Amino acid sequence: MYNETIIYYSKNPFNKFEMKDYDVKHHEENEICWDDLIIYLKITDNKIENWSFTWDTAIITTACWSIYGESIIWMDINEVLKLGYNYIVKLIEDEVSNRRRNASVLALLTTRNAIHKYLQDWIVDEFDDVII
C-alpha cells in the first residue's frame, strides 16, 4: 500500500509535458515493469533550472519523479550525480518494496544519465549504481 504522498503525486504530477527549450533530453526504461520515461532538463551554470517529463509509468515511478524533480531545482548537477535510493526514501518518507525499488529510482537514474549525456563524459549509470 502506498502512503498519501505517493498517491497525491501520482494523481497530480508536476511538470508533465514535453519541454521545448531543454538542454538535454534522455529516455530510460525499467525492463522489469516496462516503465518508460523521457526527461527534459534545462541546465544553467551547472544547476538544474527546470525539468519536465513524459511517461508511461506506474504509480510509484510517476510520484517519485514528480517529488524528486521538484527537489533538484537549482541543485548543482554534480550533487545530483551523487544521489541514490536513500535520497528517494527520504523524499517520500517511506521504504519501497524490493519489487518496486527500480521503479522508485527510475527518474533518478534517468536524470543522472541525462547529466552524463550533457557533460559528454560517456558514463552510463545502471540501476545498481543508484540502489546502494
N, C-alpha and C positions, 0 to 999 in steps of 0.2 A: 504494500500500500504506500502511496506517495503522500508526503506532507503537503500542507496547504500552499506553501511557497511554490513547489513543483507544479501543482495543479493550476495555480493562478498564472504562472508564467507560460505554461504550455497552452493555455487558452488565450493569453494576451501577450504574445511575443512582441518584443520591441524590435524595431529596425528590420522587419521582414519585407525587403524589397531589393531589387537589383540596382545597386548604386551605379550611377553613370560616370562620376568623376573619381573613380578609385585609382590608387597607385598599384595595387596588386589584387589579383583575383586567384582563388585557389579552390579546388574541388577535392573532397575526400569521401570515401565510402567506408562503412563498417560492414564488412562482409559476413559478420556473424548474424546481424539482424537486418542487413540491407538498407540501413540508413544512408541517405545521400545528401551531402551538404556542400553548398558553394558559399564562400565568404568573399566579401569585398572590403578592403582596408584602405583608408586614406591615412597616409603617414606624413607627418610634418616634424622636422627637426628630430627624427628618430623616435617620435612619440605617436601613438595611435590617436589620430584626431577624430576619426569617425569609422564606423563599421556598419555593415548590413549583411543580410544573408537570405538565401532562398534554400528551400529544403523539401525533402520527402523523408521525414524522420518521425521517430517515436516520441511519446510524451516526454520522457526523461531527456532526450537529446535536445528537443526544442526548448525546454525550460532551462536546462543548463547553459545552452548557448546564449539565451537571452540574458540570464543573470550574469554570466561570465562576460559577455560583450559589454554590458554596462560598466563592469568593474575595471576594464582595461583602458577606458577612455583617458587619454593623456598619460598613460603608463609608457615608460621607455621600452622600446622593443627588446632590448637586452634583458630587461626584467621579465618580460612575457616569456622569453625563451627558457627561463628558469622555472616556470610554473609547472605543477604537476597535479595529480589526482587529489592530493591533500588540500590544494587550493580550492578545488571544486567542492569538496566536502565542507570546508569552512564556509563557502558562499551559500550552499544550500542547507547548511546546518543539519546534515544527516549523512550517514553512510549509504552507499549504494551496494546492492547485492552483487556478488561476483558475476552473475549472469548479465547484469546491466551496466557493469563498470565501463566497458568500451564505449557504450552509448553516452555515458555521462561525460567522458573526456573527448568525444569526437570534435567538438568545437575547439577545444584547447589544442588538440593535435593539428587540426586544420589551420588554426591561426599560426602555430609555430612553423608549419611548413610553408605558409604564405610568407612569413617573415624571412625564412631561409631563401625563398624564391626572390623576394625583394632585395635581399643582401647579396644574392648570387653567390652564396657560399657552398652550394652544391650538397648541402646536408639534407637528408630526408629522415625525419623522425618517424618512428613506428609507435604503436600503442604501448609497447614495453618501455619506451623512453619516457612516457608521461605517467604511467601507472607504476609508481615507485613505492 
